[in-house]
Amino acid sequence: MPDSHLVATRELIRPPTIRHQRAVEEPFSGGWFEELEHKRYQRQGAWLWRALEFGRHPGESLLLLGAGVGTDALQYTRTGTQVTVAITTDDYPQLIHQNLARCGVTVPVVPVDRRSLPFPDGSFDVVVWNALYDRTAANAAEVVEIFRVLRPGGKIIGLFPARYDVAFWQRWLLPVARLWWRRPPDPTTAPKTTARELRGVFSAFSDHRISKRHLRRGELPYLWRIFPLVLLERVLGRVLVMKAKKPIPSVRLLARTSSARRAAA
């Protein structure tokens, strides 16, 4: 089994140095999963509920990449979304199954290579990609596959580590602060990126909307903690939330394609 502390810190998007100061539930028990679910969407994680659009896709098909222990999959299924969980060699399918089973939920859990997804074209209405702990940055091959399996008009929702986060600005604005205060380590492990880079990688999509979220007060230098956290996270946040849509072919393009097919026939 994996390290329960590492799994919990990833699910809660918190630095690995943060540890409980009290007794907690037995790791990987039903109570442990329930506690993680509660904490994931509270306080610093309250933004996740709106960013991931729980409850806004009933009856739609959704592909979840980077599912963690399946907590987000539970939220989608409870609101009527048809979820498929894609797992790679970095994921823990046994934990996903265990977490879903405690709530009586069953969803397809499919091993994948993100460079060649085993789904037909246009299979999903929504793709949610939690890339906060991917070992490599989002690349063209993965994005092409996501584009392919989305139906026209479908949406991609992605979570990516922000390059210009609190750590960046602390190093830039307070270079000597390290003499009296040590900043907690980054809560994510994937390569950091910027909004401009994401727009470039996802250039085949349209209607890009990118915002910055997630910040813990303990990650801030003391003088910065007097400002409201809800405002600071929009400037210093750890996570870039990207939403974009697969374009719907225009009527003119469809007519041109149909004409070409008829001429070829």
Secondary structure, DSSP 8 states (H G I E B T S, - for coil): ---HHHHHHHHHT--TT---SS----TTSHHHHHHHHHHHTSGGGTHHHHHTTTTS-TT-EEEEES-TTSHHHHHHHHTT-EEEEEE-TTS-HHHHHHHHHHTT----EEE-BTTB-SS-TT-EEEEEEE-TT-SS---HHHHHHHHHHEEEEEEEEEEEEBSSSHHHHHHHH-TTGGGT------S--S--B-HHHHHHHTTTSEEEEEEEE---GGGS-GGGGGS-HHHHHHHH-SEEEEEEE-----HHHHHHHHHHHHHH-
